[in-house]
Amino acid sequence: MLTEFFLGRADDGVALSTDMARTPIYRTNNADNSVLAALWKAVDQSADASSLAGEEFLVAIGSPEGPWVFAIPDELVIRLDELNEDSFANATDRWARSKELSYHGVSGADLIEPLKTMKALASDARSTEHTLFLRMAM
């Protein structure tokens, strides 16, 4: 699954579900909403991340076959932006042990760079007062 991240106005979700020519700020594979929910739980153990794993933050669907666009919750964006580097190792170890990532055979050390990237995306979203979106497509 192709997963892409975008910054935009809160109402940009529908446009992202139809405008496949729009260039993402970051592109990767398999960082779906469930993986991001696991990240949320890893950086904030008291968070109820199930809402992101489900459809609560799904803001648009291009068609039944996708793409699917999620607005990343403000709580997760804030938590990532405020996360200090001293916390990275513990957070990535928890993230690596999550059910969602257990299939990928990754370690916490493998996830340091993806966490740094997510932190940078969250920081950009906050500093520009934009919404961080995830678009998933097959």
GIPE-V769748 format. One record per residue. N is the residue number from 1. RES is the residue in three letters. PSI is psi in whole degrees, 0 to 359 (* if undefined). Layout:
N;RES;PSI + N;RES;PSI
//
This chain:
1;MET;132 + 2;LEU;130 + 3;THR;132 + 4;GLU;149 + 5;PHE;142 + 6;PHE;152 + 7;LEU;142 + 8;GLY;178 + 9;ARG;157 + 10;ALA;331 + 11;ASP;13 + 12;ASP;351 + 13;GLY;315 + 14;VAL;316 + 15;ALA;322 + 16;LEU;334 + 17;SER;346 + 18;THR;334 + 19;ASP;85 + 20;MET;353 + 21;ALA;346 + 22;ARG;133 + 23;THR;125 + 24;PRO;160 + 25;ILE;342 + 26;TYR;140 + 27;ARG;136 + 28;THR;185 + 29;ASN;143 + 30;ASN;19 + 31;ALA;62 + 32;ASP;181 + 33;ASN;328 + 34;SER;322 + 35;VAL;320 + 36;LEU;327 + 37;ALA;320 + 38;ALA;323 + 39;LEU;316 + 40;TRP;313 + 41;LYS;327 + 42;ALA;326 + 43;VAL;343 + 44;ASP;91 + 45;GLN;342 + 46;SER;357 + 47;ALA;145 + 48;ASP;86 + 49;ALA;357 + 50;SER;333 + 51;SER;328 + 52;LEU;327 + 53;ALA;333 + 54;GLY;218 + 55;GLU;9 + 56;GLU;327 + 57;PHE;10 + 58;LEU;119 + 59;VAL;343 + 60;ALA;151 + 61;ILE;127 + 62;GLY;319 + 63;SER;174 + 64;PRO;336 + 65;GLU;2 + 66;GLY;180 + 67;PRO;163 + 68;TRP;135 + 69;VAL;127 + 70;PHE;140 + 71;ALA;124 + 72;ILE;128 + 73;PRO;140 + 74;ASP;322 + 75;GLU;320 + 76;LEU;318 + 77;VAL;314 + 78;ILE;313 + 79;ARG;317 + 80;LEU;316 + 81;ASP;322 + 82;GLU;354 + 83;LEU;128 + 84;ASN;156 + 85;GLU;335 + 86;ASP;338 + 87;SER;352 + 88;PHE;312 + 89;ALA;314 + 90;ASN;318 + 91;ALA;316 + 92;THR;328 + 93;ASP;316 + 94;ARG;319 + 95;TRP;316 + 96;ALA;327 + 97;ARG;354 + 98;SER;154 + 99;LYS;318 + 100;GLU;325 + 101;LEU;350 + 102;SER;333 + 103;TYR;341 + 104;HIS;350 + 105;GLY;40 + 106;VAL;157 + 107;SER;169 + 108;GLY;320 + 109;ALA;325 + 110;ASP;338 + 111;LEU;1 + 112;ILE;310 + 113;GLU;315 + 114;PRO;324 + 115;LEU;318 + 116;LYS;320 + 117;THR;315 + 118;MET;323 + 119;LYS;317 + 120;ALA;319 + 121;LEU;317 + 122;ALA;318 + 123;SER;317 + 124;ASP;319 + 125;ALA;315 + 126;ARG;317 + 127;SER;333 + 128;THR;357 + 129;GLU;40 + 130;HIS;165 + 131;THR;140 + 132;LEU;124 + 133;PHE;148 + 134;LEU;126 + 135;ARG;128 + 136;MET;135 + 137;ALA;151 + 138;MET;*
//
